């Protein structure tokens, strides 16, 4: 019975080693994807700022046109 338990533990350790390698690979991929998303987030923030600026100028021009 003890031999069976040791064999099962050995098998579990083998599986854990494989799972750890797969986890490291997925962590690297996740880090790369997060870096790409950060670039996209910066771009979206910049574009949103430009749009708000243009809307503000448009509103100001409309307000001025209203009274002139």
PyMOL commands that set and color helices and strands:
alter all, ss='L'
color gray80, all
select helices_A, chain A and resi 2-67
alter helices_A, ss='H'
color red, helices_A
deselect
rebuild
show_as cartoon
